[in-house]
Amino acid sequence: MFDDFIKVNIEELSDNISEIRDCIKKYYPIGLPKEDEKYYLYSGIKELNDIIEKNIVDNEYYKKEWQVGFIEKLKTKLDFQDIRCTTAGFVPNFSGIVMLKNTIESRTELHFYKSLIGDYFTIEILENIHRKEISHPIYGKREISIPERIIVSPVGEYADNFLKVYQSIIEKYSEVKFLPYCFDLYKVNNLEVPYKSDGEEVTIAGAFFQKYSLYNNWITVVGDINYQIDKLK
């Protein structure tokens, strides 16, 4: 369980992860807010838009590369009955979900993401997703779907599922590296990305993936948050 995010300046990121740091700087204009007209004139944003256009907006390419080229093959290769693409919107990643359990009370899903910028992917298992009533400062009481736990490395009951998807991704994308969950806990000062709400703080992982789950203090994180971090150095 983690209570606080760590806020960092981009230049403070260790030289051990210089590729991650430099990739963020390449594609995003650190310090420029999205409402500044110069933001979308930044060369990295233009290049990112071109990458998304090619990989996602071009529906035929998307089907060939991800939907058929990976998801359908994964379904055939592995014993996963319920697996689907979840890539949606103008985002910098492919994504998919494997349904592991689904009951009236809750469900458990394996989420996987392959970034379109840098050679990175990540996997997490959202366990016991259920409805929870929360108090929102603007909207008052409302119900949301949240997991009880986020499993971030191959441990416990779903270790084999995690490893099967992990191995399948690295077999298809030979240069790809796993981005561990610890990078979801570092927020980069003055970093804004086009696919998040204005003013929303962005984590290091958030520069590469638009996830369907975010950490908060009522969710337990299970596993090694630094899983495979040595392979990034």
Salt bridges, closest charged atoms under 4 A:
GLU11 OE2 - LYS25 NZ 2.90
ASP15 OD1 - ARG21 NH1 2.93
GLU19 OE1 - LYS177 NZ 3.47
ASP22 OD1 - ARG21 NE 3.39
GLU47 OE2 - LYS26 NZ 3.71
GLU65 OE2 - LYS172 NZ 3.92
GLU72 OE2 - LYS75 NZ 3.85
ASP82 OD1 - ARG84 NH1 3.63
GLU109 OE2 - ARG107 NE 2.66
GLU109 OE1 - HIS111 NE2 2.74
GLU124 OE1 - LYS211 NZ 2.98
GLU127 OE1 - ARG149 NE 2.87
GLU143 OE1 - ARG131 NE 3.52
GLU148 OE2 - ARG149 NH1 2.41
GLU157 OE2 - LYS101 NZ 3.34
ASP160 OD2 - LYS164 NZ 3.40
GLU171 OE1 - LYS77 NZ 2.58
ASP184 OD1 - LYS211 NZ 2.89
ASP198 OD1 - LYS34 NZ 3.26
GLU201 OE2 - LYS7 NZ 2.62
GLU201 OE1 - LYS187 NZ 3.35
ASP230 OD1 - LYS233 NZ 3.73
